[in-house]
Every structure is written in structure tokens, then in C-alpha cells.
């Protein structure tokens, strides 16, 4: 969907949920001296300026990362905070790293990064932000299918579409099933929005039935503004690393303070 640009939502509460967990996984993968593959199906521009008019207009970052920082949700040594602080030391105090930038800041030169982004302007910004990655201007699901199993086989796939294409909810369970068959050791990390009318049920139900040992973690929060449909954030993780549940338990306690 070429109309979607994440700058309007960068740094919101869903990003805090997703990026805190993702940063923890990235750090986990780099504890061993073995290279990893990082694959992202819908990368976006990787780096956002929260002083941009689009971000200011929605106010979502004020209720998200700004609130998390003000209330000290995370220890300074949490990988999410280390990556955020590093991004701001390089790009300025209102910079916010998207998931590809988190990967750039937390992975190593020996790791391999594959990023797909269809939107031409977003892809151009992505290329400027993430040097040395394999960047594809093509459908992210097709890119992921074509390169799995990746080399090296140890690694992580992030699936984070806009869900503006409603059929995504229907096709993602089949997509993940196909990826898991080809890449049974990969960590498959899916983010999804929790909306008032619960379209995610049609996707998560079949995934949980097919992968009962996977992790499904959800947080809820008040709408960002009157009429805003998103009331929570979900993470479905296949082959979750040991210790991820502790990270998510910490997030639970912080999100409960909001409701």
C-alpha cells in the first residue's frame, strides 16, 4: 500500500511495545559470536523526526515514547534505550529509530540485513539511513519467500505491514506457515494492531492453532485521540528466545498504568 507512511505514527505506544521487544531479541541474537540474518518485510524509512509536522499533528509520539521516557519505563542499559540514545546522539534529540535502524544499531558488521520497501520515497530514505543492507523495492512477502532459508540460517524475520490491505489478515497465517516450513530455526516476529472491531482475530486464531508453542503478547492502551481505532498492540513470535517473556512482563506492568 503506497499511501501509508509511518511518520504519522512513529514513536507511538505500539512502537514502544514492538521496538522494546525487538531490541531485546536483537541483543539476544548477538550474545553468541555467530552471524545472523535479519529480514524485514515492510521496512519504512528507518529513521523518523518526531518534530516533523506529520508526527506532531497526530500527537502519538507524545503519548508513546515521550511518556515512556518521562516515566522511566526502561533501564538506561536496555537495548531499546541504548539504540534510541545512540540514534539521537547521531541524528539529533527528536530522532526516532524504526526497526531497520534498531537492527543497524544493535547488529554487527558480520550480520546480514535484508529490507523490503515498496514506497519509492520511503525506499530512498531507507537507502540513505541504512548503508550496507540488501534493500529491495518489491513486495515484502515475496522478497521474504524468495530468500528463505537465508544464509546464515540463524536469525530473525520481522513482519510489520500497514494492514491497510485487509487481506493481509487472511494471508499472513499461510505466509508464516510456508516460511516456518523452509526456515524452522528462524525467529518469526509478527506485529499486529488491536483495533476496536478486532480484525486480528481472523489471523491470530489460526496462527495459535497451528503454532501452539509460539508466543502471543498483547497490550492495551487508550485511543491516541477521539475516534482513533487502535486500542492495543500485539506481538506473535515463533521460536521466541529464552527470556523474552521477562521482557514482556516488564512491559505489561508499564502498559497497565495507562488504563
PyMOL commands that set and color helices and strands:
alter all, ss='L'
color gray80, all
select helices_A, chain A and resi 6-8+13-29+53-58+60-63+65-70+79-91+99-106+120-129+140-147+168-182+201-210+244-256
alter helices_A, ss='H'
color red, helices_A
select strands_A, chain A and resi 37-40+47-49+95-97+112-116+134-136+155-159+187-195+215-220+230-238
alter strands_A, ss='S'
color yellow, strands_A
deselect
rebuild
show_as cartoon
